[in-house]
Amino acid sequence: MSSALTSLRILDLTRLLPGPYCTMLLADYGAEVIKIEDTGLGDYVRANSPKIGENSALFHSVNRNKKSVCLNLKTDKGKEIFLKMAENADVVVESFRPGVMDRLGVGYDVLKKINPTLVYCALTGYGQTGPYANKPGHDLNYISYAGLLEFIGERNRKPIVPPIPIADIGGGALLATVGILMALFQRERSGKGQFVDISMMDGALSWLQLTLPDYFVTNIQPNRGELRLSGRSAFYEVYETKDGRYLSVGAVEAKFWEQFCKVIGREEFIHQQHVPMDEQDRIKAEIQAIISTKAQKEWVEIFSKVDACVTPVNKFEDLETDPQLIEREMIQTFHDSEIGPVKLIAPPIKMSETPGSIRKLAPKSGKHTAEILAQMGYSNQEIEALTCEGVISGALKKSPIQ
């Protein structure tokens, strides 16, 4: 079965999480992603713990299905090699601060002259323009500036730091993937590439569809913990069970709330779904007292017989036995000839004709340097010389093609 992005060649200069997650998605669906690392530390995530073989579990997860070339872009010969690679590339993805690639002499203005069809995606915290463009930052900073963090947490308490990187993945990696694919689609019609400018702060702000448009109309800032779907209401809340586990109740529609109230034996709550907040607190307290009388599995079994949008709050240990995740094959075991079995999160986009797949683990540092250079016409002697000069690394002198 073919892959959706077969024949697409991507040069990936990103590291850490947002960029590698973006190119992981593209690699999972068939793109040839060449991860270009420097000849020193390379991608820092390699050193994280725990490890699978030589590299971290995280590195294997977001860099699977890729090739690795180690190249020193600060040297003239390194720049020459990269420019030659870019001649036949479809996409370049980088996550440096604005101007870094230009100072190295391999920025978009240079690349588009040698390859007018190239799609160039720059994934940064604040984008290529504006007073914040060159500021350092991380996910927490981006969602803070975007106004998103202000709403995460409980009423009358400080904002809570989210345990997953919202801006990095949702505002950055996913939008970069979409931007790249849109630019490639446009290229099919125009024959021209373009520059895709992705700001993780912009992306995080775009997630505020349930709140910011209302503010534009009313000029009223909602308070933390008082948004309709932030735990303010009894029908959209998490309750603790007898065994110290939790249930999520997402009974937003009246029909689901009605079923929930009937199951817990409190039908008088049916017509109190949207009462004021002080009444919501009273109802939540009463519901909590009821939910505390049974274990999580008991409640899950009871609610499995009705449509009430009640689900268990799963721990990681529950995921591999969850029947939905099993059916969707969302956790897969890849058998590597050297490392052995490795569990990975599967490609999430299901396609009937061109599905994604995990074909290999993340590459060792510079594993494909010699292979790629040989494909470009470099001789064994030239590859050995470049290795000795520190322009490249990872090449095998005796047998450069792996």
DAKAKA-V661224 format. One record per residue. N is the residue number from 0. RES is the residue in one letter. SS is DSSP state (alpha for helix, beta for strand, coil for the rest). Layout:
N,RES,SS
N,RES,SS
This chain:
0,M,coil
1,S,coil
2,S,coil
3,A,coil
4,L,coil
5,T,coil
6,S,coil
7,L,coil
8,R,beta
9,I,beta
10,L,beta
11,D,beta
12,L,coil
13,T,coil
14,R,coil
15,L,coil
16,L,coil
17,P,alpha
18,G,alpha
19,P,alpha
20,Y,alpha
21,C,alpha
22,T,alpha
23,M,alpha
24,L,alpha
25,L,alpha
26,A,alpha
27,D,alpha
28,Y,coil
29,G,coil
30,A,coil
31,E,beta
32,V,beta
33,I,beta
34,K,beta
35,I,beta
36,E,beta
37,D,coil
38,T,coil
39,G,coil
40,L,coil
41,G,coil
42,D,coil
43,Y,alpha
44,V,alpha
45,R,alpha
46,A,alpha
47,N,coil
48,S,coil
49,P,coil
50,K,beta
51,I,beta
52,G,coil
53,E,coil
54,N,beta
55,S,beta
56,A,alpha
57,L,alpha
58,F,alpha
59,H,alpha
60,S,alpha
61,V,alpha
62,N,alpha
63,R,coil
64,N,coil
65,K,beta
66,K,beta
67,S,beta
68,V,beta
69,C,beta
70,L,beta
71,N,coil
72,L,coil
73,K,coil
74,T,coil
75,D,alpha
76,K,alpha
77,G,alpha
78,K,alpha
79,E,alpha
80,I,alpha
81,F,alpha
82,L,alpha
83,K,alpha
84,M,alpha
85,A,alpha
86,E,alpha
87,N,coil
88,A,coil
89,D,coil
90,V,beta
91,V,beta
92,V,beta
93,E,beta
94,S,coil
95,F,coil
96,R,coil
97,P,coil
98,G,coil
99,V,alpha
100,M,alpha
101,D,alpha
102,R,alpha
103,L,alpha
104,G,coil
105,V,coil
106,G,coil
107,Y,alpha
108,D,alpha
109,V,alpha
110,L,alpha
111,K,alpha
112,K,alpha
113,I,alpha
114,N,coil
115,P,coil
116,T,coil
117,L,coil
118,V,beta
119,Y,beta
120,C,beta
121,A,beta
122,L,beta
123,T,beta
124,G,coil
125,Y,coil
126,G,coil
127,Q,coil
128,T,coil
129,G,coil
130,P,coil
131,Y,coil
132,A,coil
133,N,coil
134,K,coil
135,P,coil
136,G,coil
137,H,coil
138,D,alpha
139,L,alpha
140,N,alpha
141,Y,alpha
142,I,alpha
143,S,alpha
144,Y,alpha
145,A,coil
146,G,coil
147,L,coil
148,L,alpha
149,E,alpha
150,F,alpha
151,I,coil
152,G,coil
153,E,coil
154,R,coil
155,N,coil
156,R,coil
157,K,coil
158,P,coil
159,I,coil
160,V,coil
161,P,coil
162,P,coil
163,I,coil
164,P,coil
165,I,alpha
166,A,alpha
167,D,alpha
168,I,alpha
169,G,alpha
170,G,alpha
171,G,alpha
172,A,alpha
173,L,alpha
174,L,alpha
175,A,alpha
176,T,alpha
177,V,alpha
178,G,alpha
179,I,alpha
180,L,alpha
181,M,alpha
182,A,alpha
183,L,alpha
184,F,alpha
185,Q,alpha
186,R,alpha
187,E,alpha
188,R,alpha
189,S,alpha
190,G,coil
191,K,coil
192,G,coil
193,Q,coil
194,F,beta
195,V,beta
196,D,beta
197,I,beta
198,S,beta
199,M,alpha
200,M,alpha
201,D,alpha
202,G,alpha
203,A,alpha
204,L,alpha
205,S,coil
206,W,coil
207,L,coil
208,Q,coil
209,L,coil
210,T,coil
211,L,alpha
212,P,alpha
213,D,alpha
214,Y,alpha
215,F,alpha
216,V,alpha
217,T,alpha
218,N,coil
219,I,coil
220,Q,coil
221,P,coil
222,N,coil
223,R,coil
224,G,coil
225,E,coil
226,L,coil
227,R,coil
228,L,coil
229,S,coil
230,G,coil
231,R,coil
232,S,coil
233,A,coil
234,F,coil
235,Y,beta
236,E,beta
237,V,beta
238,Y,beta
239,E,beta
240,T,coil
241,K,coil
242,D,coil
243,G,coil
244,R,coil
245,Y,beta
246,L,beta
247,S,beta
248,V,beta
249,G,beta
250,A,coil
251,V,coil
252,E,coil
253,A,alpha
254,K,alpha
255,F,alpha
256,W,alpha
257,E,alpha
258,Q,alpha
259,F,alpha
260,C,alpha
261,K,alpha
262,V,alpha
263,I,coil
264,G,coil
265,R,coil
266,E,alpha
267,E,alpha
268,F,alpha
269,I,alpha
270,H,alpha
271,Q,alpha
272,Q,coil
273,H,coil
274,V,coil
275,P,coil
276,M,alpha
277,D,alpha
278,E,alpha
279,Q,alpha
280,D,alpha
281,R,alpha
282,I,alpha
283,K,alpha
284,A,alpha
285,E,alpha
286,I,alpha
287,Q,alpha
288,A,alpha
289,I,alpha
290,I,alpha
291,S,coil
292,T,coil
293,K,coil
294,A,coil
295,Q,alpha
296,K,alpha
297,E,alpha
298,W,alpha
299,V,alpha
300,E,alpha
301,I,alpha
302,F,alpha
303,S,coil
304,K,coil
305,V,coil
306,D,coil
307,A,coil
308,C,coil
309,V,beta
310,T,beta
311,P,beta
312,V,coil
313,N,coil
314,K,coil
315,F,alpha
316,E,alpha
317,D,alpha
318,L,alpha
319,E,coil
320,T,coil
321,D,coil
322,P,alpha
323,Q,alpha
324,L,alpha
325,I,alpha
326,E,alpha
327,R,coil
328,E,coil
329,M,coil
330,I,beta
331,Q,beta
332,T,beta
333,F,beta
334,H,beta
335,D,beta
336,S,coil
337,E,coil
338,I,coil
339,G,beta
340,P,beta
341,V,beta
342,K,beta
343,L,beta
344,I,beta
345,A,coil
346,P,coil
347,P,coil
348,I,coil
349,K,coil
350,M,coil
351,S,coil
352,E,coil
353,T,coil
354,P,coil
355,G,coil
356,S,coil
357,I,coil
358,R,coil
359,K,coil
360,L,coil
361,A,coil
362,P,coil
363,K,coil
364,S,coil
365,G,coil
366,K,coil
367,H,coil
368,T,alpha
369,A,alpha
370,E,alpha
371,I,alpha
372,L,alpha
373,A,alpha
374,Q,alpha
375,M,coil
376,G,coil
377,Y,coil
378,S,coil
379,N,alpha
380,Q,alpha
381,E,alpha
382,I,alpha
383,E,alpha
384,A,alpha
385,L,alpha
386,T,alpha
387,C,alpha
388,E,coil
389,G,coil
390,V,coil
391,I,beta
392,S,beta
393,G,coil
394,A,coil
395,L,coil
396,K,coil
397,K,coil
398,S,coil
399,P,coil
400,I,coil
401,Q,coil
